[in-house]
Amino acid sequence: MNRVIFQDRNLSSLGGLLLFKELLVGSRLDERVGEALPRQHIASCASGFDKFRALLLGFLSGAECLEDMDRLRSDPMFREVNGTLVGSTSYGDYLRKFSEFHLQRLNQELCRLAGEFHIRSGSAERLILDIDSTGHEQHGEKMEGLAYNYKKVWGLDSIEVFDQKGFLYHLNVREGNAFTADDAPFVISEVSRHLPRHATRRQPLLRADSGYCNNSVFKACEENGFGFLVAMRENLYSPLLRRRIKWRKAKGEELEKEKAEVGESLYYSKLCEKVFRVIFIRRPRTGEREIFADWHWTYQAYVTTESSSELSAEVAVELYRQRGNAENFIRELKNGFDLHHFPCQKLKANRAYGLIAAFAYNFMRFVGLVMSPTKPMFSKRIRFTLVKLACQVVRRARRTVVIFPRRYEKEVKRCFMNIRLTLGCG
């Protein structure tokens, strides 16, 4: 048997939280969210921001529920970067104090932070936003908002807005039976109002699936200065196929392999009182012949504000297909921060919990892009590479010294330097 020795040393497995603490300070998080948090009782040992920061750093450390916060309290580095800590019950009480006002303000600050991260990550390209919703399966009956969705899954629902780099601009946890496009016009308006000006020098483009193909979404985009590229539902584009459409072979390697053809038409929106461009793509059908249908082809259609001079039909199709990255970002939010499940019975408390996870997600995504702009790391790899670093926490002359193994020196210094340069801190 190998020899085992026990020593009275403050050892931590979360040395990389020093990096994220500096990132939180450099981004002035306390100033951003201070007014968006519920006020604490005077006698409380931890402020509202203390609890917000602790939950955020808990997400970054891999906490998957409120009970995990009790386990993190015993880690010397987690105590060092947070200061005053409370128990899981206090965090639950804190989440239940969030009102609609606090949740709306927090979403606004999330949007501003994501926009600034998009700019600081070195992106000069046009801002492209993807709006989507997803279900969160839950178990039990006491949680507010639980209902069956269209897939007959019992749980909650949420609506998110991501950009092409993966930053999250809006997250709202909703009742489980909410329709995909519910609240979409309000979400578009909120994101437009709170985007940093540098991010809107060129008209942003909104991409969405057919669930958002309705006149209310089109009008919201028009009123808030967004272009859009939205997949059309069959009941909307089928009447347009009766018109004479000039089809041509699609250009591009992928579309040519599919033997696809493209064509164009127009769609009139009564609510907007405008005519929008419709792009069709059709491919040869394989399989048995269908009755009462043009069985030779399968069709897809997209409605957009972009003209043919700005966006060719082939480029529009390829651009829309990139919207699939939003599904990966949603999967990362669920798997990397365990938003499959929510911890509280109150719906507003779960909304607050989801928003704190959204802030943690954006910080994690920012670090991933800073370290590798072309192939950013996801949360699991970032935790193994930059968060779960063994260290020793030592108190010397009223100062705290963190001692890392020598093998971490190069990586830790490089991370600190990159974060400081990107945030303009030195």
C-alpha positions as CSV (number, residue, x, y, z in Angstrom):
1,M,0.0,0.0,0.0
2,N,1.3,3.5,-0.9
3,R,2.1,5.8,2.0
4,V,-0.6,8.4,2.8
5,I,0.4,11.6,4.7
6,F,-2.0,14.2,6.1
7,Q,-0.9,17.8,6.6
8,D,-2.6,21.0,8.0
9,R,-2.2,23.0,4.7
10,N,-4.9,25.0,2.9
11,L,-4.9,23.2,-0.4
12,S,-7.4,24.0,-3.1
13,S,-8.5,22.5,-6.4
14,L,-9.9,25.7,-7.8
15,G,-6.8,27.9,-8.2
16,G,-8.0,29.2,-11.6
17,L,-10.8,31.1,-9.9
18,L,-8.2,33.9,-9.4
19,L,-8.3,34.4,-13.2
20,F,-12.1,34.7,-13.2
21,K,-12.1,37.0,-10.2
22,E,-9.8,39.4,-12.1
23,L,-12.1,39.1,-15.1
24,L,-15.2,40.0,-13.0
25,V,-13.3,43.0,-11.6
26,G,-12.0,44.1,-15.0
27,S,-15.5,44.0,-16.5
28,R,-16.9,46.1,-13.5
29,L,-19.5,43.5,-12.8
30,D,-20.4,45.0,-9.4
31,E,-21.2,48.4,-11.1
32,R,-23.2,46.7,-13.8
33,V,-25.6,44.6,-11.8
34,G,-25.6,46.5,-8.5
35,E,-28.9,48.2,-9.2
36,A,-30.4,45.1,-10.7
37,L,-30.2,43.0,-7.5
38,P,-32.7,42.9,-4.6
39,R,-31.6,44.8,-1.5
40,Q,-30.4,42.8,1.4
41,H,-31.5,43.2,5.0
42,I,-29.1,45.5,7.0
43,A,-28.2,42.6,9.4
44,S,-27.3,40.3,6.5
45,C,-23.7,39.2,6.7
46,A,-23.4,39.0,2.8
47,S,-24.6,41.7,0.4
48,G,-26.8,41.0,-2.6
49,F,-23.7,41.2,-4.9
50,D,-21.7,38.9,-2.6
51,K,-24.4,36.2,-3.2
52,F,-24.7,36.9,-6.9
53,R,-20.9,36.6,-7.3
54,A,-20.7,33.5,-5.2
55,L,-23.4,31.8,-7.3
56,L,-21.7,32.9,-10.5
57,L,-18.4,31.6,-9.4
58,G,-20.1,28.4,-8.3
59,F,-21.4,27.9,-11.9
60,L,-17.9,28.5,-13.2
61,S,-16.5,25.9,-10.7
62,G,-19.0,23.3,-11.9
63,A,-21.8,23.6,-9.2
64,E,-24.9,21.9,-10.5
65,C,-27.4,22.8,-7.7
66,L,-27.6,25.0,-4.7
67,E,-26.4,22.1,-2.4
68,D,-23.1,22.2,-4.3
69,M,-22.5,25.6,-2.8
70,D,-22.3,24.1,0.6
71,R,-19.5,21.8,-0.6
72,L,-17.6,24.7,-2.3
73,R,-17.6,26.6,1.0
74,S,-14.9,24.2,2.3
75,D,-12.5,25.1,-0.6
76,P,-9.9,27.7,0.6
77,M,-9.7,29.4,-2.9
78,F,-13.5,29.6,-3.2
79,R,-13.6,31.3,0.2
80,E,-10.7,33.6,-0.8
81,V,-12.2,35.0,-4.0
82,N,-15.7,35.4,-2.5
83,G,-15.1,36.6,1.1
84,T,-18.3,36.1,3.0
85,L,-20.2,32.9,2.2
86,V,-23.6,31.6,3.2
87,G,-25.4,28.3,3.1
88,S,-27.5,26.9,0.3
89,T,-30.8,27.8,2.1
90,S,-29.7,31.5,2.1
91,Y,-29.0,31.3,-1.6
92,G,-32.5,29.9,-2.2
93,D,-34.0,32.7,-0.1
94,Y,-32.0,35.2,-2.1
95,L,-33.3,33.9,-5.4
96,R,-36.9,34.2,-4.2
97,K,-36.4,38.0,-3.6
98,F,-36.0,38.8,-7.3
99,S,-39.0,40.7,-8.7
100,E,-40.0,41.3,-12.4
101,F,-38.1,44.6,-12.2
102,H,-34.9,43.0,-11.0
103,L,-35.2,40.2,-13.7
104,Q,-35.7,42.7,-16.5
105,R,-32.8,44.9,-15.3
106,L,-30.6,41.8,-15.1
107,N,-31.5,40.8,-18.6
108,Q,-30.6,44.3,-19.8
109,E,-27.2,44.1,-18.2
110,L,-26.7,40.7,-19.7
111,C,-27.3,42.1,-23.1
112,R,-24.8,45.0,-22.6
113,L,-22.2,42.6,-21.3
114,A,-22.6,40.2,-24.2
115,G,-22.3,43.1,-26.7
116,E,-19.1,44.4,-25.1
117,F,-17.6,40.9,-25.0
118,H,-18.5,40.6,-28.7
119,I,-16.6,43.8,-29.5
120,R,-13.6,43.0,-27.2
121,S,-13.2,39.6,-28.7
122,G,-11.9,41.3,-31.8
123,S,-15.0,40.9,-34.1
124,A,-15.4,43.5,-36.9
125,E,-18.1,41.5,-38.7
126,R,-21.8,42.2,-38.8
127,L,-23.7,41.2,-35.7
128,I,-25.9,38.2,-36.4
129,L,-28.3,37.1,-33.7
130,D,-30.1,33.8,-33.3
131,I,-33.4,33.6,-31.3
132,D,-34.6,30.2,-30.2
133,S,-36.4,28.4,-27.4
134,T,-35.8,25.1,-25.7
135,G,-37.6,22.9,-23.2
136,H,-36.3,21.9,-19.7
137,E,-37.7,18.6,-18.5
138,Q,-38.6,18.6,-14.8
139,H,-40.0,16.1,-12.3
140,G,-42.6,16.7,-9.7
141,E,-45.7,18.9,-9.6
142,K,-45.0,21.7,-7.1
143,M,-42.8,23.9,-9.2
144,E,-44.6,26.9,-10.7
145,G,-45.0,27.0,-14.5
146,L,-44.7,23.3,-15.1
147,A,-46.8,22.1,-18.1
148,Y,-46.6,19.8,-21.1
149,N,-45.0,21.3,-24.3
150,Y,-45.8,20.3,-27.9
151,K,-43.5,17.3,-27.5
152,K,-45.5,16.1,-24.5
153,V,-42.6,16.7,-22.2
154,W,-43.4,17.9,-18.6
155,G,-41.3,20.9,-17.6
156,L,-40.4,24.5,-18.2
157,D,-39.4,26.4,-21.3
158,S,-36.9,29.2,-22.0
159,I,-36.2,31.7,-24.8
160,E,-32.6,32.7,-25.7
161,V,-30.8,35.1,-28.0
162,F,-27.2,34.2,-29.0
163,D,-24.8,35.9,-31.5
164,Q,-22.6,34.1,-34.0
165,K,-19.7,33.9,-31.5
166,G,-21.9,32.3,-28.9
167,F,-22.5,35.1,-26.4
168,L,-25.9,35.1,-24.8
169,Y,-27.9,38.4,-24.9
170,H,-31.2,37.3,-23.4
171,L,-32.6,34.4,-21.4
172,N,-36.0,34.1,-19.9
173,V,-37.4,31.0,-18.2
174,R,-41.1,30.5,-19.1
175,E,-44.0,28.2,-18.5
176,G,-43.6,24.8,-20.1
177,N,-46.5,25.3,-22.5
178,A,-45.3,28.6,-23.9
179,F,-45.3,28.8,-27.7
180,T,-42.0,29.2,-29.4
181,A,-42.5,32.8,-30.5
182,D,-44.3,34.0,-27.3
183,D,-42.7,37.2,-26.1
184,A,-40.4,37.3,-29.2
185,P,-41.3,40.9,-30.2
186,F,-40.6,42.1,-26.6
187,V,-37.3,40.2,-26.6
188,I,-36.2,41.7,-29.9
189,S,-37.1,45.2,-28.6
190,E,-35.2,44.7,-25.4
191,V,-32.1,43.4,-27.1
192,S,-32.2,46.3,-29.6
193,R,-32.5,48.9,-26.9
194,H,-29.6,47.7,-24.8
195,L,-27.0,46.7,-27.4
196,P,-23.8,48.8,-27.2
197,R,-23.7,51.4,-30.0
198,H,-20.4,49.9,-31.5
199,A,-22.3,46.7,-32.1
200,T,-25.0,48.4,-34.1
201,R,-23.0,50.5,-36.6
202,R,-24.2,48.1,-39.2
203,Q,-27.8,46.8,-39.1
204,P,-27.8,43.5,-37.1
205,L,-29.4,40.4,-38.7
206,L,-31.8,38.2,-36.8
207,R,-32.0,34.5,-37.8
208,A,-34.8,32.3,-36.6
209,D,-36.6,29.0,-37.5
210,S,-40.1,28.7,-38.8
211,G,-41.6,29.0,-35.3
212,Y,-40.8,32.7,-35.5
213,C,-42.2,33.2,-39.0
214,N,-45.1,35.6,-38.2
215,N,-45.9,39.2,-38.9
216,S,-45.4,40.3,-35.3
217,V,-41.8,39.2,-35.4
218,F,-41.3,40.9,-38.8
219,K,-42.8,44.1,-37.4
220,A,-40.6,44.0,-34.3
221,C,-37.5,43.7,-36.5
222,E,-38.6,46.6,-38.7
223,E,-39.3,48.9,-35.7
224,N,-36.0,48.1,-34.0
225,G,-33.7,48.3,-36.9
226,F,-33.0,44.6,-37.4
227,G,-32.7,42.8,-40.7
228,F,-34.0,39.2,-40.6
229,L,-33.6,35.8,-42.2
230,V,-36.4,33.5,-41.1
231,A,-37.4,30.0,-42.3
232,M,-41.0,30.0,-43.6
233,R,-43.7,27.5,-42.6
234,E,-45.2,25.4,-45.4
235,N,-48.6,26.9,-45.0
236,L,-47.1,30.3,-45.8
237,Y,-44.9,29.5,-48.7
238,S,-47.1,26.9,-50.4
239,P,-49.4,29.6,-52.0
240,L,-46.3,31.3,-53.3
241,L,-45.3,28.2,-55.3
242,R,-48.4,28.6,-57.5
243,R,-46.8,31.7,-59.0
244,R,-44.4,31.4,-61.8
245,I,-40.9,31.0,-60.3
246,K,-37.8,31.0,-62.3
247,W,-35.6,28.2,-61.0
248,R,-31.9,27.9,-61.6
249,K,-29.2,25.5,-60.5
250,A,-27.7,26.5,-57.2
251,K,-24.0,27.5,-57.1
252,G,-21.6,26.3,-54.4
253,E,-20.0,23.0,-53.6
254,E,-22.5,21.8,-51.0
255,L,-25.6,22.8,-52.9
256,E,-24.3,21.3,-56.2
257,K,-23.8,18.0,-54.4
258,E,-27.4,18.1,-53.3
259,K,-28.5,18.9,-56.9
260,A,-30.4,21.8,-55.5
261,E,-32.2,24.6,-57.4
262,V,-33.0,28.1,-56.1
263,G,-35.7,30.6,-57.0
264,E,-37.2,33.7,-55.6
265,S,-40.6,35.3,-54.9
266,L,-42.2,38.0,-52.8
267,Y,-44.2,38.0,-49.6
268,Y,-46.5,40.8,-48.5
269,S,-47.0,41.4,-44.7
270,K,-50.3,43.1,-43.9
271,L,-49.1,44.1,-40.4
272,C,-45.9,45.7,-41.7
273,E,-47.5,46.8,-45.0
274,K,-44.3,45.8,-46.7
275,V,-43.1,43.3,-49.3
276,F,-40.3,41.0,-48.3
277,R,-38.1,38.8,-50.4
278,V,-38.6,35.0,-50.3
279,I,-35.8,32.6,-51.3
280,F,-36.8,29.0,-52.3
281,I,-34.5,26.0,-52.4
282,R,-35.7,22.6,-53.8
283,R,-34.0,19.3,-54.0
284,P,-34.9,16.1,-55.9
285,R,-37.2,13.8,-53.8
286,T,-36.2,10.3,-53.2
287,G,-38.5,7.5,-52.2
288,E,-42.1,6.6,-53.1
289,R,-44.3,8.9,-55.0
290,E,-46.7,11.0,-53.0
291,I,-50.3,11.9,-54.0
292,F,-51.6,15.5,-54.2
293,A,-48.1,17.0,-54.1
294,D,-45.3,18.0,-56.4
295,W,-43.5,14.7,-55.6
296,H,-40.5,15.4,-57.7
297,W,-39.1,18.0,-55.2
298,T,-38.8,18.8,-51.5
299,Y,-39.0,22.5,-50.8
300,Q,-37.7,25.0,-48.2
301,A,-38.2,28.7,-48.1
302,Y,-36.8,31.7,-46.3
303,V,-38.1,35.2,-45.9
304,T,-35.7,38.1,-45.5
305,T,-35.2,41.8,-45.6
306,E,-31.9,41.4,-47.5
307,S,-31.9,42.3,-51.2
308,S,-30.3,40.1,-53.8
309,S,-27.4,42.6,-54.2
310,E,-26.7,42.3,-50.4
311,L,-27.2,38.5,-50.1
312,S,-27.4,36.1,-53.0
313,A,-29.9,33.1,-52.7
314,E,-27.0,30.6,-52.2
315,V,-25.3,32.8,-49.5
316,A,-28.6,33.3,-47.7
317,V,-29.2,29.5,-47.6
318,E,-25.6,28.9,-46.3
319,L,-26.0,31.7,-43.8
320,Y,-29.2,30.3,-42.4
321,R,-27.7,26.8,-42.1
322,Q,-25.1,28.3,-39.7
323,R,-27.9,29.0,-37.4
324,G,-27.5,25.4,-36.2
325,N,-24.6,26.7,-34.0
326,A,-27.3,28.2,-31.7
327,E,-28.4,24.6,-30.9
328,N,-24.8,23.9,-29.8
329,F,-24.8,27.0,-27.6
330,I,-28.1,25.9,-26.0
331,R,-26.6,22.4,-25.4
332,E,-23.5,24.0,-23.8
333,L,-25.8,26.1,-21.5
334,K,-27.6,23.0,-20.5
335,N,-24.8,20.5,-20.2
336,G,-22.0,22.9,-19.0
337,F,-24.1,24.7,-16.4
338,D,-26.8,22.1,-15.8
339,L,-29.7,24.2,-16.9
340,H,-31.5,20.9,-17.7
341,H,-33.0,21.4,-14.2
342,F,-33.9,24.3,-11.9
343,P,-33.8,24.3,-8.1
344,C,-36.6,26.4,-6.9
345,Q,-40.4,26.1,-6.7
346,K,-41.0,29.8,-7.6
347,L,-40.8,30.6,-11.3
348,K,-39.2,34.0,-10.7
349,A,-36.5,32.4,-8.5
350,N,-35.7,30.0,-11.4
351,R,-35.5,32.9,-13.8
352,A,-33.0,34.5,-11.5
353,Y,-31.0,31.3,-11.3
354,G,-31.0,31.0,-15.1
355,L,-29.8,34.6,-15.5
356,I,-26.9,34.1,-13.1
357,A,-26.0,31.0,-15.1
358,A,-26.2,33.1,-18.3
359,F,-23.6,35.6,-16.9
360,A,-21.3,32.7,-15.9
361,Y,-21.8,31.3,-19.4
362,N,-20.8,34.6,-21.1
363,F,-17.6,34.9,-18.9
364,M,-16.7,31.3,-19.7
365,R,-17.3,31.9,-23.4
366,F,-15.2,35.1,-23.4
367,V,-12.3,33.3,-21.9
368,G,-12.6,30.5,-24.4
369,L,-12.5,33.0,-27.3
370,V,-9.6,34.9,-25.8
371,M,-7.5,31.8,-25.5
372,S,-8.4,30.4,-28.9
373,P,-10.3,32.8,-31.2
374,T,-10.7,30.3,-34.1
375,K,-11.6,27.2,-32.0
376,P,-12.9,28.4,-28.6
377,M,-12.9,25.8,-25.8
378,F,-16.2,24.9,-24.2
379,S,-16.8,24.9,-20.4
380,K,-15.7,21.3,-19.6
381,R,-12.3,21.9,-21.2
382,I,-11.9,25.4,-19.7
383,R,-12.6,24.0,-16.2
384,F,-10.0,21.3,-16.6
385,T,-7.5,23.7,-18.2
386,L,-8.0,27.0,-16.3
387,V,-10.3,26.5,-13.2
388,K,-9.4,23.2,-11.6
389,L,-5.8,24.1,-10.8
390,A,-4.2,22.7,-7.7
391,C,-2.8,25.4,-5.4
392,Q,-1.9,26.2,-1.8
393,V,-3.5,29.2,-0.1
394,V,-1.1,30.8,2.5
395,R,-1.6,33.7,4.9
396,R,1.6,35.8,5.3
397,A,1.7,39.2,7.1
398,R,-2.0,39.8,6.6
399,R,-1.7,39.0,2.9
400,T,-2.9,36.0,1.1
401,V,-0.4,34.2,-1.1
402,V,-1.5,31.6,-3.7
403,I,1.2,29.0,-4.6
404,F,0.8,27.1,-7.8
405,P,2.9,24.1,-9.0
406,R,5.6,25.2,-11.4
407,R,4.0,23.3,-14.3
408,Y,1.1,25.8,-14.3
409,E,3.3,29.0,-14.5
410,K,3.4,29.5,-18.3
411,E,-0.3,28.8,-18.8
412,V,-1.5,30.9,-15.8
413,K,0.7,33.9,-16.8
414,R,-0.5,33.7,-20.4
415,C,-4.1,33.7,-19.3
416,F,-3.7,36.7,-17.0
417,M,-1.9,38.7,-19.7
418,N,-4.5,37.9,-22.4
419,I,-7.4,38.8,-20.2
420,R,-5.8,42.1,-19.1
421,L,-4.9,43.1,-22.7
422,T,-8.4,42.2,-24.0
423,L,-10.1,44.2,-21.2
424,G,-7.7,47.1,-21.6
425,C,-6.5,46.7,-18.0
426,G,-2.8,46.8,-18.6
